[in-house]
């Protein structure tokens, strides 16, 4: 019993240390985003000057716009293609499914630098001028596998008789897809979309090798800003942390509120 209690305490300490390792730097970043000094380590008073400087930095604002636009388009397109592909794979022969899934896993298992160089060589071979479009194509390409892997488990747990019953009752394939299959796998689609958005929003290596003509996203912008001391990095990072945290809270609260509403309706029905 003593050994078990000791191991429990060690596990708790390890968890606490791990959480501190991850979150203390974020807290440090947020605090120093309000620092009045250019120093990233010495506090010299509260100020919003770096938030003001961030809003006045046209290049930085353009990078934010590019990031959000590319991540948004890449998420929508990759979610649609990935979901349709996953549904098609669920109805395919085993050998076809295994081959496609093996190919699908390659971009995930490969180091990002390999995928990035492959993209760069592809665009160079076909003499495609690198810029916004090539950056968007690259993001869509590496987001699709994550969507497929998120949707497939939901399809495996789906009763195949549901779709067949809908078709037997006169529903068209499109109606079956829209009103029967998609609602059942909606959780996997949302999860895939969130992963795709996060991967696109956060990507640096593939973006760096796929862009050109002065088109930058936030990751590339951060890379260029680290070469010189620029506290606006802290300000922008703080805003990103707040937005992501708020989004996660909303995503987690909506199902809870829905379940609570359903329980209240059930109680009222009785």
N, C-alpha and C positions, 0 to 999 in steps of 0.2 A: 504493500500500500504506500509505503514511504517513497519507494522508487517511482511509482505511478504519479504521485503528487509532485515529486521533483521534476519529472519529465513534463508534466503539465505546465509547471511554472516556467521551465526553460522554453517550452513552445510559445507561451504567452510573451515572454521577453523577446524572443526572436521575432514574433509578429509585430510587437511594438517598435522594435528597432528598424524593421523593414519599412513600416509605415512612416516612421520619422525620416528615414533615408529618402523616401519618395516625396513627402509633403513639406518638410522643412524648407528645402530650396524654393518651393512654390510660394510659401508664406514669405520668405526672404525677398523674393522677386516682387511680390505685391507691395510689401512695405516700402521697398526702395523705389518703386514707381512713383511714390509721392515725395521723394527726396528732393530738396531744393538744390543740391549740388550735382555736378556731373559725375561725381564719384559713385561707383557701384558698390562700395564697401563702407564708406564713412557717412553717417547720418548728419545732416546739417540743417534740418528743419523741414516742416511740412510745406508742400507746394504742389500745384497742378501744372507747373510749367511744361512738363514733358508730355502731358496729355494735349496741351495746347500746341506744342511743337509737332506732335504726331499728326494732329488734324491739319496743320499747315504744310506738312510735307507731302507735296503732290505725288512724288514718286512712290512713297509708301502707301498712300491712299489708292493709287492705281494698282499696286501689287495686291492689296486687299480685295479690290474689285475683281481682279483677274482670278484670284484664289477662289472666291465665293462663286463666281460665274462658272469657272471650270469644274469645281467640285459639284455644283448643282446640276449642270448638264451631264457630267460623267455619271452622277448617281442615278439620274432618271434613265439615261440610255442603258447603262450597265445593268440596272435593276430589271428593266424590261427584257433585254436580251438574255440575261442570266436566268430569269424566271421561266421564260419560254423554253430555253434550252434545257433547264432542269425538268420541266414537264415532259418535253420530248424524250429525254433520257430515261425517265421513269417508265415509258412505254416501249423503249427500244429493247433489242436483243441484248443478252448479257455481254457478248463479245464486243459489240459496238459500244455499249455503255462503259466497259472496262477500258477500252482504247481511248475514248474521249475523256474519261475522268483522269486517266494517266497524263494525257496532254494538258488537261486543265490544271493538274497539280504542279506542272513544271514551273510556271511563273511564281508560284507561292514558295516552292522549295528552293528555286534558284536564288543566289544572292542578288540583291537589287542591282548591283553594278553590272552583272551579266545581262540582265534584262535591259538596263539602260543603254549599254553599248550595242546590244542587238537592235534596239529601237533606232539609235543613231545611225548604224550601218544601213538599216532598212530605208530610212529617209534619204540617206546619202546615195544609195544605190539607184533609187528611183528619182533622184534629183528633185526631191520635194523640199521647197524652201521652208526652213524651220521657223516657227513662230507660234501664234496662238492655236492654229488648227492642229499642228503636229503635237503640241502639248496636250490638247484635248483628246486626240486619238490615243496617245500614250496612256493617259489616265483612264479612259474607257477600257482599254485593253487589259490593264492590270487589275481593274476593279471587277470585271466580269467573273473571274474564277471564285472570288470571295462570295459573290451573290449565289452562284451555283451551289457552293458548299453549304450555304445557309438555308437554301430552299429545299435541297434534296432530302434531309432528314424529315422534314414535315411531310413531304410526298410519300416517303417510305411508311410513315405512320397513318397515312390516309387510306381509308377503306376503298378499294377499287370498285366495289359494287355501287358506291354512291354515284359516280359518274355514269356508269352503265345504266343505272336506274333512271337518271335524268334523261339520258338519250332515249330509253324505252318509252318514257312518258311524253316524248315529243319535243324535247328541247333540242335546239341546234347545237353543234359543237361549240360555237362562240358563246351561246347562252350557258352551256354547261361549264365552260371555262370561267365565265364572268360571275355566275351566280352560285356555282357549286364548289369548284376546285379552288379558286382564288380566296374566297372567304375562309376556307379550311386551312389554307397555308399562309394566311395573312401575317402571322407572327414571324415566320421565316423570311417573308419578303421584306418586312420592316427591319428585321435584324440585318439582312443582307444590305439594304439601302443605307443603314446607319454605318455599317462597316465600310461600305464603299465611299461614303462621304468622308469618313474619318481618314481613310487611307489616302484619298485624293487631296484632302485639305492639308495633310501633314507631310506629303511626299516631297523629298528633296532630290535624291540621287537621280531617279528617272526624269524628273522635271528638268534638272540641270543639263542633262544630255539631250533632251528633246525640244528645248526651247531655243529661241533666237530672236533677232530683230528687236531687242530691248524688252521682250515680254518676260515679266518676272512674276512669280507668286510669292507668298509670304516667306516660305522656306528659303528660297533663293535670296530674297531681300535680307533675311536675317543673316545669311552667310556673308553677304557683302558688308553688313553693318558690324559684324564681329571683328572686322579688321581695324576698326577704330572705336573708341569709347563713345557709345551713343545710348543714353538712358531711355530714349523713346522705345527701345526694345522692351524694356520693362513695362512701359505703359500699354503697348499693344498686346504683349503677352498676358497682362492682367485682364484686359478686356476679353481676350480669347478664353481665358480660364473661367471668367464669370458667365460668358455666353454658353460655353460647353456645360458648365455645372447647372445652369438654369434649364438647358435643354434636357439633360439627364433627369432632372427633378420632374419636369413636365411629363416626360415619357414614362417615368415610373409611377407618377401620381394618377395619370389618366386611367390605367387598368384598375387601380384601387378604387377610384371614384365610380367607375362603371360597375364593378363588383358590388360595391356598397349600394348603388342605385338598384341593381337587380335584386339584391337581398331585401331591400325595402319594398319593392314591388311584389315580391313573393310573399312577404309578411302581410301586406295589405290585401293580397288575393285571398289569403286564408281568412 
